[in-house]
Amino acid sequence: MPDSESHMEKLESKLDALDKKLDRAQGERKSLQWFMTLLTTIMTAAVGFGGWWLQSQVQQHIDEKTQGLETRLALEQQIYGKELAAYESVHQQMAALLEALGQVPVDPAGKKSAVDALNNLYVAYTTNSLYLSETITGQLQELVDLGGRLPALGSSGDTASMQAVEGQISSIEKQMKADLKFSQLGQIPGLKDRPQP
């Protein structure tokens, strides 16, 4: 049975070799599992960090744009408020002029108040010209010129009529409304374009 002993030894050595290979494979498998676990953890952390970083960049961009928009809107609101105040001042001066001119035929002493009202209108539009449109400024210059050429105020030569003054005031008021976009206040954007039920 020497043959069988040598055969047994061969089998045992093969079995030992297979056991060693199996142990090595199991060790490699455990190492590979650890490596895969570590790699998965690193990848998850990298993706999480990348997502967080990207989100923070987007939020920072949104915050910057929001702050810029808020600043712009605040400035526009402030400028519009000053424009509105300038237009209101000029409108009040025009109303005072019209009232003073209406009093001149009834009360000849009212001529001085009409001249003062004309002068106040001139001062109002020249001091507020930064906030008035060029069109309004030109129309106001023409109104002051027309008012100064009224016969009721003692002008002779190239005179103007009260109707021309009233027409000029009406034209200025229309232009003021257009400049200030009063017709658009309170409207919902795009509502005018939709068909009405």
N, CA and C atoms as an extended XYZ file, in Angstrom:
591
Properties=species:S:1:pos:R:3:atomname:S:1:resname:S:1:resid:I:1 pbc="F F F"
N         0.765       -1.157        0.000 N   MET     1
C         0.000        0.000        0.000 CA  MET     1
C         0.841        1.272        0.000 C   MET     1
N         2.027        1.073       -0.358 N   PRO     2
C         2.833        2.247       -0.478 CA  PRO     2
C         2.259        3.194       -1.517 C   PRO     2
N         1.661        2.594       -2.511 N   ASP     3
C         1.074        3.434       -3.554 CA  ASP     3
C        -0.058        4.264       -2.998 C   ASP     3
N        -0.823        3.606       -2.178 N   SER     4
C        -1.948        4.325       -1.638 CA  SER     4
C        -1.492        5.370       -0.625 C   SER     4
N        -0.404        5.102        0.074 N   GLU     5
C         0.106        6.107        0.997 CA  GLU     5
C         0.643        7.305        0.240 C   GLU     5
N         1.358        7.081       -0.794 N   SER     6
C         1.885        8.195       -1.575 CA  SER     6
C         0.731        8.936       -2.263 C   SER     6
N        -0.243        8.139       -2.655 N   HIS     7
C        -1.417        8.768       -3.272 CA  HIS     7
C        -2.163        9.614       -2.229 C   HIS     7
N        -2.219        9.109       -1.001 N   MET     8
C        -2.868        9.824        0.093 CA  MET     8
C        -2.094       11.086        0.433 C   MET     8
N        -0.801       10.959        0.426 N   GLU     9
C         0.037       12.106        0.710 CA  GLU     9
C        -0.154       13.190       -0.359 C   GLU     9
N        -0.217       12.709       -1.596 N   LYS    10
C        -0.432       13.636       -2.703 CA  LYS    10
C        -1.788       14.332       -2.537 C   LYS    10
N        -2.767       13.521       -2.172 N   LEU    11
C        -4.099       14.088       -1.994 CA  LEU    11
C        -4.118       15.069       -0.818 C   LEU    11
N        -3.430       14.677        0.252 N   GLU    12
C        -3.376       15.560        1.411 CA  GLU    12
C        -2.638       16.855        1.072 C   GLU    12
N        -1.545       16.727        0.321 N   SER    13
C        -0.807       17.936       -0.062 CA  SER    13
C        -1.660       18.805       -0.989 C   SER    13
N        -2.393       18.148       -1.891 N   LYS    14
C        -3.292       18.909       -2.766 CA  LYS    14
C        -4.395       19.573       -1.937 C   LYS    14
N        -4.886       18.796       -0.959 N   LEU    15
C        -5.926       19.332       -0.094 CA  LEU    15
C        -5.375       20.498        0.723 C   LEU    15
N        -4.170       20.367        1.220 N   ASP    16
C        -3.533       21.466        1.956 CA  ASP    16
C        -3.337       22.682        1.047 C   ASP    16
N        -2.923       22.416       -0.186 N   ALA    17
C        -2.718       23.514       -1.142 CA  ALA    17
C        -4.044       24.196       -1.442 C   ALA    17
N        -5.093       23.393       -1.594 N   LEU    18
C        -6.420       23.967       -1.857 CA  LEU    18
C        -6.910       24.752       -0.648 C   LEU    18
N        -6.651       24.221        0.564 N   ASP    19
C        -7.031       24.951        1.782 CA  ASP    19
C        -6.306       26.290        1.854 C   ASP    19
N        -5.006       26.264        1.516 N   LYS    20
C        -4.227       27.505        1.540 CA  LYS    20
C        -4.763       28.497        0.509 C   LYS    20
N        -5.086       27.952       -0.698 N   LYS    21
C        -5.645       28.826       -1.743 CA  LYS    21
C        -6.994       29.393       -1.296 C   LYS    21
N        -7.799       28.541       -0.646 N   LEU    22
C        -9.098       28.969       -0.160 CA  LEU    22
C        -8.921       30.036        0.926 C   LEU    22
N        -7.969       29.837        1.817 N   ASP    23
C        -7.706       30.841        2.854 CA  ASP    23
C        -7.230       32.154        2.236 C   ASP    23
N        -6.335       32.025        1.247 N   ARG    24
C        -5.856       33.243        0.568 CA  ARG    24
C        -7.012       33.944       -0.153 C   ARG    24
N        -7.856       33.189       -0.827 N   ALA    25
C        -8.994       33.766       -1.551 CA  ALA    25
C        -9.957       34.442       -0.576 C   ALA    25
N       -10.180       33.792        0.585 N   GLN    26
C       -11.057       34.395        1.589 CA  GLN    26
C       -10.423       35.673        2.149 C   GLN    26
N        -9.118       35.641        2.335 N   GLY    27
C        -8.407       36.832        2.809 CA  GLY    27
C        -8.488       37.955        1.784 C   GLY    27
N        -8.293       37.565        0.507 N   GLU    28
C        -8.387       38.573       -0.565 CA  GLU    28
C        -9.813       39.102       -0.663 C   GLU    28
N       -10.759       38.204       -0.472 N   ARG    29
C       -12.165       38.626       -0.528 CA  ARG    29
C       -12.462       39.605        0.597 C   ARG    29
N       -11.972       39.327        1.822 N   LYS    30
C       -12.182       40.238        2.936 CA  LYS    30
C       -11.491       41.573        2.659 C   LYS    30
N       -10.284       41.509        2.112 N   SER    31
C        -9.564       42.748        1.769 CA  SER    31
C       -10.342       43.525        0.717 C   SER    31
N       -10.852       42.799       -0.284 N   LEU    32
C       -11.636       43.453       -1.333 CA  LEU    32
C       -12.918       44.044       -0.762 C   LEU    32
N       -13.557       43.336        0.184 N   GLN    33
C       -14.762       43.872        0.813 CA  GLN    33
C       -14.441       45.143        1.596 C   GLN    33
N       -13.337       45.113        2.343 N   TRP    34
C       -12.917       46.310        3.079 CA  TRP    34
C       -12.614       47.444        2.120 C   TRP    34
N       -11.924       47.133        1.040 N   PHE    35
C       -11.596       48.156        0.048 CA  PHE    35
C       -12.873       48.733       -0.566 C   PHE    35
N       -13.822       47.873       -0.928 N   MET    36
C       -15.085       48.327       -1.522 CA  MET    36
C       -15.882       49.170       -0.514 C   MET    36
N       -15.889       48.762        0.748 N   THR    37
C       -16.581       49.528        1.777 CA  THR    37
C       -15.934       50.897        1.939 C   THR    37
N       -14.601       50.909        1.991 N   LEU    38
C       -13.873       52.167        2.114 CA  LEU    38
C       -14.103       53.054        0.885 C   LEU    38
N       -14.039       52.455       -0.302 N   LEU    39
C       -14.264       53.209       -1.544 CA  LEU    39
C       -15.685       53.768       -1.594 C   LEU    39
N       -16.679       52.979       -1.197 N   THR    40
C       -18.073       53.435       -1.171 CA  THR    40
C       -18.235       54.594       -0.191 C   THR    40
N       -17.595       54.480        0.960 N   THR    41
C       -17.671       55.549        1.961 CA  THR    41
C       -17.047       56.831        1.432 C   THR    41
N       -15.882       56.705        0.817 N   ILE    42
C       -15.199       57.879        0.260 CA  ILE    42
C       -16.023       58.506       -0.853 C   ILE    42
N       -16.571       57.671       -1.726 N   MET    43
C       -17.382       58.195       -2.830 CA  MET    43
C       -18.651       58.877       -2.304 C   MET    43
N       -19.274       58.279       -1.302 N   THR    44
C       -20.474       58.885       -0.715 CA  THR    44
C       -20.140       60.231       -0.089 C   THR    44
N       -19.017       60.271        0.623 N   ALA    45
C       -18.594       61.537        1.244 CA  ALA    45
C       -18.270       62.577        0.163 C   ALA    45
N       -17.595       62.152       -0.907 N   ALA    46
C       -17.239       63.090       -1.981 CA  ALA    46
C       -18.492       63.619       -2.677 C   ALA    46
N       -19.435       62.742       -2.967 N   VAL    47
C       -20.682       63.180       -3.619 CA  VAL    47
C       -21.464       64.096       -2.679 C   VAL    47
N       -21.518       63.748       -1.396 N   GLY    48
C       -22.212       64.597       -0.425 CA  GLY    48
C       -21.563       65.960       -0.313 C   GLY    48
N       -20.238       65.989       -0.236 N   PHE    49
C       -19.527       67.265       -0.162 CA  PHE    49
C       -19.728       68.074       -1.441 C   PHE    49
N       -19.659       67.406       -2.592 N   GLY    50
C       -19.877       68.092       -3.875 CA  GLY    50
C       -21.279       68.682       -3.958 C   GLY    50
N       -22.271       67.920       -3.506 N   GLY    51
C       -23.649       68.426       -3.497 CA  GLY    51
C       -23.801       69.612       -2.567 C   GLY    51
N       -23.205       69.513       -1.376 N   TRP    52
C       -23.258       70.619       -0.415 CA  TRP    52
C       -22.570       71.857       -0.985 C   TRP    52
N       -21.395       71.675       -1.571 N   TRP    53
C       -20.641       72.800       -2.124 CA  TRP    53
C       -21.421       73.457       -3.258 C   TRP    53
N       -21.970       72.638       -4.158 N   LEU    54
C       -22.754       73.174       -5.275 CA  LEU    54
C       -23.980       73.923       -4.760 C   LEU    54
N       -24.664       73.367       -3.773 N   GLN    55
C       -25.828       74.031       -3.202 CA  GLN    55
C       -25.439       75.361       -2.566 C   GLN    55
N       -24.313       75.381       -1.865 N   SER    56
C       -23.886       76.635       -1.231 CA  SER    56
C       -23.509       77.676       -2.281 C   SER    56
N       -22.913       77.260       -3.397 N   GLN    57
C       -22.582       78.186       -4.474 CA  GLN    57
C       -23.849       78.762       -5.110 C   GLN    57
N       -24.831       77.895       -5.342 N   VAL    58
C       -26.099       78.357       -5.922 CA  VAL    58
C       -26.789       79.321       -4.953 C   VAL    58
N       -26.793       78.989       -3.664 N   GLN    59
C       -27.420       79.863       -2.673 CA  GLN    59
C       -26.709       81.205       -2.593 C   GLN    59
N       -25.383       81.182       -2.661 N   GLN    60
C       -24.616       82.431       -2.625 CA  GLN    60
C       -24.944       83.284       -3.847 C   GLN    60
N       -25.057       82.648       -5.012 N   HIS    61
C       -25.406       83.374       -6.241 CA  HIS    61
C       -26.804       83.984       -6.114 C   HIS    61
N       -27.738       83.207       -5.585 N   ILE    62
C       -29.105       83.705       -5.403 CA  ILE    62
C       -29.114       84.879       -4.426 C   ILE    62
N       -28.363       84.751       -3.330 N   ASP    63
C       -28.302       85.832       -2.341 CA  ASP    63
C       -27.727       87.110       -2.946 C   ASP    63
N       -26.670       86.975       -3.757 N   GLU    64
C       -26.066       88.150       -4.395 CA  GLU    64
C       -27.054       88.817       -5.348 C   GLU    64
N       -27.728       88.009       -6.153 N   LYS    65
C       -28.696       88.562       -7.105 CA  LYS    65
C       -29.869       89.208       -6.369 C   LYS    65
N       -30.320       88.584       -5.271 N   THR    66
C       -31.427       89.135       -4.494 CA  THR    66
C       -31.035       90.473       -3.880 C   THR    66
N       -29.824       90.537       -3.336 N   GLN    67
C       -29.361       91.786       -2.736 CA  GLN    67
C       -29.239       92.876       -3.801 C   GLN    67
N       -28.720       92.521       -4.971 N   GLY    68
C       -28.618       93.495       -6.062 CA  GLY    68
C       -29.987       93.994       -6.498 C   GLY    68
N       -30.934       93.078       -6.592 N   LEU    69
C       -32.286       93.451       -6.994 CA  LEU    69
C       -32.950       94.335       -5.945 C   LEU    69
N       -32.773       93.988       -4.664 N   GLU    70
C       -33.354       94.807       -3.599 CA  GLU    70
C       -32.776       96.220       -3.619 C   GLU    70
N       -31.467       96.318       -3.831 N   THR    71
C       -30.818       97.627       -3.892 CA  THR    71
C       -31.355       98.426       -5.072 C   THR    71
N       -31.455       97.763       -6.214 N   ARG    72
C       -31.954       98.446       -7.412 CA  ARG    72
C       -33.388       98.923       -7.222 C   ARG    72
N       -34.222       98.066       -6.660 N   LEU    73
C       -35.617       98.448       -6.437 CA  LEU    73
C       -35.731       99.597       -5.443 C   LEU    73
N       -34.889       99.574       -4.395 N   ALA    74
C       -34.919      100.662       -3.411 CA  ALA    74
C       -34.514      101.985       -4.061 C   ALA    74
N       -33.491      101.937       -4.909 N   LEU    75
C       -33.066      103.158       -5.606 CA  LEU    75
C       -34.141      103.653       -6.568 C   LEU    75
N       -34.732      102.714       -7.320 N   GLU    76
C       -35.790      103.112       -8.253 CA  GLU    76
C       -36.979      103.711       -7.503 C   GLU    76
N       -37.302      103.134       -6.361 N   GLN    77
C       -38.417      103.654       -5.569 CA  GLN    77
C       -38.095      105.062       -5.063 C   GLN    77
N       -36.866      105.255       -4.623 N   GLN    78
C       -36.466      106.569       -4.125 CA  GLN    78
C       -36.490      107.601       -5.259 C   GLN    78
N       -35.972      107.238       -6.411 N   ILE    79
C       -35.965      108.160       -7.548 CA  ILE    79
C       -37.390      108.454       -7.992 C   ILE    79
N       -38.233      107.420       -8.053 N   TYR    80
C       -39.619      107.634       -8.474 CA  TYR    80
C       -40.325      108.555       -7.481 C   TYR    80
N       -40.029      108.390       -6.192 N   GLY    81
C       -40.624      109.270       -5.179 CA  GLY    81
C       -40.222      110.720       -5.402 C   GLY    81
N       -38.948      110.928       -5.737 N   LYS    82
C       -38.488      112.300       -5.997 CA  LYS    82
C       -39.102      112.843       -7.281 C   LYS    82
N       -39.216      111.990       -8.296 N   GLU    83
C       -39.868      112.427       -9.541 CA  GLU    83
C       -41.313      112.812       -9.259 C   GLU    83
N       -41.996      111.974       -8.511 N   LEU    84
C       -43.394      112.248       -8.196 CA  LEU    84
C       -43.529      113.566       -7.437 C   LEU    84
N       -42.637      113.806       -6.476 N   ALA    85
C       -42.673      115.057       -5.712 CA  ALA    85
C       -42.432      116.252       -6.627 C   ALA    85
N       -41.500      116.121       -7.575 N   ALA    86
C       -41.217      117.217       -8.508 CA  ALA    86
C       -42.434      117.488       -9.392 C   ALA    86
N       -43.055      116.428       -9.904 N   TYR    87
C       -44.236      116.601      -10.751 CA  TYR    87
C       -45.394      117.191       -9.942 C   TYR    87
N       -45.545      116.759       -8.685 N   GLU    88
C       -46.610      117.325       -7.847 CA  GLU    88
C       -46.375      118.811       -7.591 C   GLU    88
N       -45.130      119.179       -7.341 N   SER    89
C       -44.806      120.584       -7.098 CA  SER    89
C       -45.142      121.442       -8.318 C   SER    89
N       -44.728      120.956       -9.482 N   VAL    90
C       -45.009      121.701      -10.714 CA  VAL    90
C       -46.513      121.769      -10.954 C   VAL    90
N       -47.209      120.659      -10.697 N   HIS    91
C       -48.657      120.642      -10.907 CA  HIS    91
C       -49.345      121.642       -9.968 C   HIS    91
N       -48.909      121.709       -8.727 N   GLN    92
C       -49.484      122.672       -7.787 CA  GLN    92
C       -49.230      124.108       -8.258 C   GLN    92
N       -48.048      124.358       -8.784 N   GLN    93
C       -47.729      125.699       -9.273 CA  GLN    93
C       -48.576      126.053      -10.504 C   GLN    93
N       -48.824      125.064      -11.357 N   MET    94
C       -49.690      125.320      -12.523 CA  MET    94
C       -51.107      125.622      -12.063 C   MET    94
N       -51.603      124.870      -11.071 N   ALA    95
C       -52.956      125.115      -10.554 CA  ALA    95
C       -53.032      126.504       -9.925 C   ALA    95
N       -51.993      126.899       -9.186 N   ALA    96
C       -51.965      128.237       -8.572 CA  ALA    96
C       -51.932      129.317       -9.654 C   ALA    96
N       -51.174      129.080      -10.725 N   LEU    97
C       -51.109      130.045      -11.835 CA  LEU    97
C       -52.468      130.184      -12.491 C   LEU    97
N       -53.110      129.055      -12.768 N   LEU    98
C       -54.420      129.085      -13.425 CA  LEU    98
C       -55.435      129.822      -12.548 C   LEU    98
N       -55.389      129.573      -11.247 N   GLU    99
C       -56.310      130.257      -10.343 CA  GLU    99
C       -56.010      131.761      -10.299 C   GLU    99
N       -54.739      132.113      -10.227 N   ALA   100
C       -54.361      133.536      -10.172 CA  ALA   100
C       -54.732      134.243      -11.471 C   ALA   100
N       -54.538      133.576      -12.610 N   LEU   101
C       -54.901      134.183      -13.901 CA  LEU   101
C       -56.415      134.359      -14.004 C   LEU   101
N       -57.164      133.435      -13.408 N   GLY   102
C       -58.625      133.543      -13.416 CA  GLY   102
C       -59.108      134.700      -12.561 C   GLY   102
N       -58.331      135.126      -11.566 N   GLN   103
C       -58.713      136.221      -10.677 CA  GLN   103
C       -58.378      137.602      -11.255 C   GLN   103
N       -57.465      137.659      -12.237 N   VAL   104
C       -57.015      138.950      -12.777 CA  VAL   104
C       -58.171      139.759      -13.375 C   VAL   104
N       -59.057      139.187      -14.215 N   PRO   105
C       -60.151      140.007      -14.761 CA  PRO   105
C       -61.119      140.486      -13.685 C   PRO   105
N       -61.282      139.740      -12.611 N   VAL   106
C       -62.211      140.092      -11.544 CA  VAL   106
C       -61.576      141.110      -10.600 C   VAL   106
N       -60.312      140.915      -10.282 N   ASP   107
C       -59.616      141.771       -9.318 CA  ASP   107
C       -58.290      142.220       -9.938 C   ASP   107
N       -58.221      143.442      -10.438 N   PRO   108
C       -57.000      143.912      -11.086 CA  PRO   108
C       -55.779      143.845      -10.168 C   PRO   108
N       -55.955      143.833       -8.866 N   ALA   109
C       -54.827      143.721       -7.944 CA  ALA   109
C       -54.261      142.301       -7.953 C   ALA   109
N       -55.030      141.366       -8.530 N   GLY   110
C       -54.581      139.978       -8.618 CA  GLY   110
C       -53.494      139.793       -9.650 C   GLY   110
N       -53.164      140.845      -10.403 N   LYS   111
C       -52.119      140.761      -11.422 CA  LYS   111
C       -50.780      140.382      -10.775 C   LYS   111
N       -50.500      140.973       -9.600 N   LYS   112
C       -49.244      140.663       -8.908 CA  LYS   112
C       -49.200      139.195       -8.501 C   LYS   112
N       -50.332      138.642       -7.989 N   SER   113
C       -50.317      137.221       -7.622 CA  SER   113
C       -50.144      136.330       -8.845 C   SER   113
N       -50.689      136.755      -10.016 N   ALA   114
C       -50.504      135.968      -11.239 CA  ALA   114
C       -49.039      135.986      -11.666 C   ALA   114
N       -48.395      137.156      -11.563 N   VAL   115
C       -46.972      137.261      -11.920 CA  VAL   115
C       -46.141      136.430      -10.939 C   VAL   115
N       -46.496      136.494       -9.657 N   ASP   116
C       -45.793      135.680       -8.658 CA  ASP   116
C       -45.982      134.184       -8.935 C   ASP   116
N       -47.197      133.784       -9.298 N   ALA   117
C       -47.478      132.378       -9.599 CA  ALA   117
C       -46.678      131.923      -10.811 C   ALA   117
N       -46.567      132.803      -11.808 N   LEU   118
C       -45.771      132.502      -13.004 CA  LEU   118
C       -44.299      132.331      -12.616 C   LEU   118
N       -43.818      133.230      -11.759 N   ASN   119
C       -42.434      133.145      -11.291 CA  ASN   119
C       -42.209      131.872      -10.456 C   ASN   119
N       -43.170      131.519       -9.591 N   ASN   120
C       -43.064      130.304       -8.770 CA  ASN   120
C       -43.033      129.049       -9.643 C   ASN   120
N       -43.820      129.056      -10.721 N   LEU   121
C       -43.802      127.924      -11.653 CA  LEU   121
C       -42.434      127.803      -12.303 C   LEU   121
N       -41.873      128.932      -12.711 N   TYR   122
C       -40.540      128.940      -13.319 CA  TYR   122
C       -39.510      128.372      -12.333 C   TYR   122
N       -39.559      128.824      -11.098 N   VAL   123
C       -38.619      128.342      -10.078 CA  VAL   123
C       -38.826      126.846       -9.830 C   VAL   123
N       -40.085      126.407       -9.779 N   ALA   124
C       -40.393      124.991       -9.503 CA  ALA   124
C       -39.818      124.081      -10.586 C   ALA   124
N       -39.985      124.443      -11.848 N   TYR   125
C       -39.503      123.522      -12.875 CA  TYR   125
C       -38.004      123.642      -13.107 C   TYR   125
N       -37.409      124.813      -12.836 N   THR   126
C       -35.959      124.905      -13.006 CA  THR   126
C       -35.211      124.232      -11.866 C   THR   126
N       -35.732      124.296      -10.662 N   THR   127
C       -35.045      123.649       -9.537 CA  THR   127
C       -35.269      122.137       -9.519 C   THR   127
N       -36.344      121.669      -10.137 N   ASN   128
C       -36.635      120.231      -10.165 CA  ASN   128
C       -36.356      119.600      -11.524 C   ASN   128
N       -35.611      120.279      -12.374 N   SER   129
C       -35.412      119.795      -13.746 CA  SER   129
C       -34.700      118.449      -13.803 C   SER   129
N       -33.965      118.088      -12.757 N   LEU   130
C       -33.288      116.796      -12.719 CA  LEU   130
C       -34.299      115.648      -12.747 C   LEU   130
N       -35.455      115.872      -12.163 N   TYR   131
C       -36.456      114.812      -12.058 CA  TYR   131
C       -37.603      114.965      -13.048 C   TYR   131
N       -37.562      115.973      -13.894 N   LEU   132
C       -38.604      116.181      -14.908 CA  LEU   132
C       -38.066      115.749      -16.263 C   LEU   132
N       -38.952      115.222      -17.096 N   SER   133
C       -38.515      114.826      -18.437 CA  SER   133
C       -38.222      116.069      -19.272 C   SER   133
N       -37.438      115.877      -20.308 N   GLU   134
C       -37.109      117.001      -21.191 CA  GLU   134
C       -38.368      117.551      -21.857 C   GLU   134
N       -39.291      116.657      -22.170 N   THR   135
C       -40.552      117.078      -22.790 CA  THR   135
C       -41.307      118.009      -21.853 C   THR   135
N       -41.428      117.615      -20.595 N   ILE   136
C       -42.148      118.443      -19.613 CA  ILE   136
C       -41.425      119.771      -19.425 C   ILE   136
N       -40.107      119.730      -19.315 N   THR   137
C       -39.349      120.968      -19.127 CA  THR   137
C       -39.588      121.927      -20.295 C   THR   137
N       -39.561      121.399      -21.510 N   GLY   138
C       -39.821      122.232      -22.687 CA  GLY   138
C       -41.237      122.801      -22.685 C   GLY   138
N       -42.204      121.963      -22.318 N   GLN   139
C       -43.596      122.424      -22.276 CA  GLN   139
C       -43.791      123.477      -21.185 C   GLN   139
N       -43.112      123.324      -20.068 N   LEU   140
C       -43.222      124.312      -18.990 CA  LEU   140
C       -42.573      125.640      -19.397 C   LEU   140
N       -41.470      125.569      -20.119 N   GLN   141
C       -40.848      126.807      -20.616 CA  GLN   141
C       -41.817      127.547      -21.528 C   GLN   141
N       -42.484      126.759      -22.388 N   GLU   142
C       -43.452      127.371      -23.294 CA  GLU   142
C       -44.632      127.952      -22.519 C   GLU   142
N       -45.077      127.264      -21.464 N   LEU   143
C       -46.182      127.768      -20.643 CA  LEU   143
C       -45.798      129.088      -19.974 C   LEU   143
N       -44.601      129.162      -19.405 N   VAL   144
C       -44.147      130.398      -18.762 CA  VAL   144
C       -44.067      131.516      -19.803 C   VAL   144
N       -43.599      131.188      -21.000 N   ASP   145
C       -43.533      132.185      -22.070 CA  ASP   145
C       -44.936      132.666      -22.449 C   ASP   145
N       -45.876      131.698      -22.594 N   LEU   146
C       -47.261      132.077      -22.920 CA  LEU   146
C       -47.864      132.937      -21.819 C   LEU   146
N       -47.648      132.537      -20.565 N   GLY   147
C       -48.193      133.305      -19.438 CA  GLY   147
C       -47.625      134.713      -19.393 C   GLY   147
N       -46.351      134.847      -19.706 N   GLY   148
C       -45.727      136.173      -19.704 CA  GLY   148
C       -46.222      137.059      -20.835 C   GLY   148
N       -46.814      136.469      -21.869 N   ARG   149
C       -47.312      137.255      -23.010 CA  ARG   149
C       -48.818      137.494      -22.951 C   ARG   149
N       -49.441      137.210      -21.815 N   LEU   150
C       -50.883      137.465      -21.682 CA  LEU   150
C       -51.143      138.965      -21.545 C   LEU   150
N       -52.116      139.489      -22.274 N   PRO   151
C       -52.437      140.908      -22.150 CA  PRO   151
C       -52.895      141.276      -20.744 C   PRO   151
N       -53.511      140.331      -20.033 N   ALA   152
C       -53.992      140.616      -18.679 CA  ALA   152
C       -52.834      140.930      -17.737 C   ALA   152
N       -51.636      140.470      -18.084 N   LEU   153
C       -50.469      140.730      -17.244 CA  LEU   153
C       -49.671      141.926      -17.757 C   LEU   153
N       -50.257      142.655      -18.696 N   GLY   154
C       -49.640      143.893      -19.165 CA  GLY   154
C       -48.735      143.709      -20.365 C   GLY   154
N       -48.807      142.574      -21.012 N   SER   155
C       -47.956      142.353      -22.178 CA  SER   155
C       -48.571      143.029      -23.390 C   SER   155
N       -47.716      143.587      -24.221 N   SER   156
C       -48.180      144.167      -25.489 CA  SER   156
C       -47.300      143.581      -26.582 C   SER   156
N       -47.713      143.728      -27.767 N   GLY   157
C       -46.938      143.165      -28.881 CA  GLY   157
C       -47.440      141.768      -29.170 C   GLY   157
N       -46.523      140.792      -29.224 N   ASP   158
C       -46.871      139.395      -29.514 CA  ASP   158
C       -47.529      138.787      -28.286 C   ASP   158
N       -48.855      138.840      -28.229 N   THR   159
C       -49.574      138.382      -27.031 CA  THR   159
C       -50.063      136.951      -27.208 C   THR   159
N       -50.416      136.343      -26.089 N   ALA   160
C       -50.969      134.989      -26.075 CA  ALA   160
C       -52.367      135.055      -25.487 C   ALA   160
N       -53.140      134.011      -25.727 N   SER   161
C       -54.510      133.981      -25.195 CA  SER   161
C       -54.580      133.043      -23.993 C   SER   161
N       -55.615      133.239      -23.200 N   MET   162
C       -55.854      132.381      -22.034 CA  MET   162
C       -56.137      130.955      -22.498 C   MET   162
N       -56.774      130.813      -23.657 N   GLN   163
C       -57.052      129.475      -24.199 CA  GLN   163
C       -55.747      128.740      -24.506 C   GLN   163
N       -54.760      129.475      -25.022 N   ALA   164
C       -53.464      128.856      -25.314 CA  ALA   164
C       -52.800      128.378      -24.025 C   ALA   164
N       -52.914      129.188      -22.961 N   VAL   165
C       -52.343      128.810      -21.659 CA  VAL   165
C       -53.045      127.560      -21.133 C   VAL   165
N       -54.378      127.554      -21.169 N   GLU   166
C       -55.135      126.400      -20.685 CA  GLU   166
C       -54.831      125.152      -21.515 C   GLU   166
N       -54.708      125.325      -22.828 N   GLY   167
C       -54.361      124.195      -23.702 CA  GLY   167
C       -52.976      123.639      -23.377 C   GLY   167
N       -52.047      124.546      -23.097 N   GLN   168
C       -50.688      124.111      -22.751 CA  GLN   168
C       -50.691      123.350      -21.415 C   GLN   168
N       -51.452      123.848      -20.450 N   ILE   169
C       -51.550      123.163      -19.154 CA  ILE   169
C       -52.153      121.772      -19.332 C   ILE   169
N       -53.182      121.675      -20.141 N   SER   170
C       -53.810      120.377      -20.413 CA  SER   170
C       -52.805      119.420      -21.063 C   SER   170
N       -52.034      119.932      -22.004 N   SER   171
C       -51.029      119.118      -22.677 CA  SER   171
C       -49.953      118.650      -21.686 C   SER   171
N       -49.546      119.543      -20.792 N   ILE   172
C       -48.535      119.190      -19.788 CA  ILE   172
C       -49.070      118.114      -18.848 C   ILE   172
N       -50.323      118.228      -18.431 N   GLU   173
C       -50.909      117.234      -17.524 CA  GLU   173
C       -50.957      115.851      -18.174 C   GLU   173
N       -51.304      115.810      -19.462 N   LYS   174
C       -51.315      114.523      -20.174 CA  LYS   174
C       -49.921      113.928      -20.218 C   LYS   174
N       -48.933      114.770      -20.513 N   GLN   175
C       -47.561      114.294      -20.582 CA  GLN   175
C       -47.065      113.831      -19.209 C   GLN   175
N       -47.480      114.536      -18.152 N   MET   176
C       -47.099      114.125      -16.797 CA  MET   176
C       -47.633      112.729      -16.484 C   MET   176
N       -48.887      112.488      -16.826 N   LYS   177
C       -49.472      111.175      -16.586 CA  LYS   177
C       -48.728      110.102      -17.368 C   LYS   177
N       -48.360      110.429      -18.598 N   ALA   178
C       -47.609      109.461      -19.407 CA  ALA   178
C       -46.222      109.218      -18.815 C   ALA   178
N       -45.559      110.302      -18.384 N   ASP   179
C       -44.219      110.160      -17.797 CA  ASP   179
C       -44.246      109.326      -16.527 C   ASP   179
N       -45.245      109.561      -15.696 N   LEU   180
C       -45.333      108.855      -14.421 CA  LEU   180
C       -46.018      107.504      -14.543 C   LEU   180
N       -46.506      107.196      -15.744 N   LYS   181
C       -47.151      105.906      -16.017 CA  LYS   181
C       -48.336      105.654      -15.100 C   LYS   181
N       -49.132      106.696      -14.860 N   PHE   182
C       -50.308      106.564      -13.989 CA  PHE   182
C       -51.309      105.569      -14.549 C   PHE   182
N       -51.377      105.443      -15.857 N   SER   183
C       -52.366      104.530      -16.429 CA  SER   183
C       -51.996      103.077      -16.141 C   SER   183
N       -50.733      102.820      -15.784 N   GLN   184
C       -50.302      101.448      -15.523 CA  GLN   184
C       -50.318      101.101      -14.045 C   GLN   184
N       -50.491      102.081      -13.168 N   LEU   185
C       -50.502      101.796      -11.744 CA  LEU   185
C       -51.706      100.941      -11.397 C   LEU   185
N       -51.488       99.918      -10.621 N   GLY   186
C       -52.567       99.053      -10.180 CA  GLY   186
C       -52.954       97.988      -11.174 C   GLY   186
N       -52.345       97.995      -12.348 N   GLN   187
C       -52.662       96.978      -13.337 CA  GLN   187
C       -51.783       95.761      -13.112 C   GLN   187
N       -52.349       94.602      -13.370 N   ILE   188
C       -51.570       93.377      -13.301 CA  ILE   188
C       -50.881       93.217      -14.659 C   ILE   188
N       -49.549       93.041      -14.664 N   PRO   189
C       -48.841       92.920      -15.943 CA  PRO   189
C       -49.425       91.792      -16.781 C   PRO   189
N       -49.638       92.073      -18.048 N   GLY   190
C       -50.153       91.083      -18.970 CA  GLY   190
C       -51.660       90.931      -18.952 C   GLY   190
N       -52.336       91.549      -17.988 N   LEU   191
C       -53.785       91.401      -17.872 CA  LEU   191
C       -54.490       92.062      -19.048 C   LEU   191
N       -53.925       93.182      -19.510 N   LYS   192
C       -54.543       93.920      -20.602 CA  LYS   192
C       -54.538       93.088      -21.888 C   LYS   192
N       -53.523       92.216      -22.031 N   ASP   193
C       -53.381       91.424      -23.249 CA  ASP   193
C       -54.260       90.198      -23.274 C   ASP   193
N       -54.787       89.785      -22.118 N   ARG   194
C       -55.617       88.578      -22.072 CA  ARG   194
C       -57.035       88.883      -22.521 C   ARG   194
N       -57.652       87.907      -23.176 N   PRO   195
C       -59.054       88.117      -23.552 CA  PRO   195
C       -59.934       88.126      -22.308 C   PRO   195
N       -60.870       89.030      -22.286 N   GLN   196
C       -61.784       89.158      -21.146 CA  GLN   196
C       -62.970       88.228      -21.342 C   GLN   196
N       -63.454       87.572      -20.264 N   PRO   197
C       -64.603       86.642      -20.389 CA  PRO   197
C       -65.883       87.387      -20.615 C   PRO   197
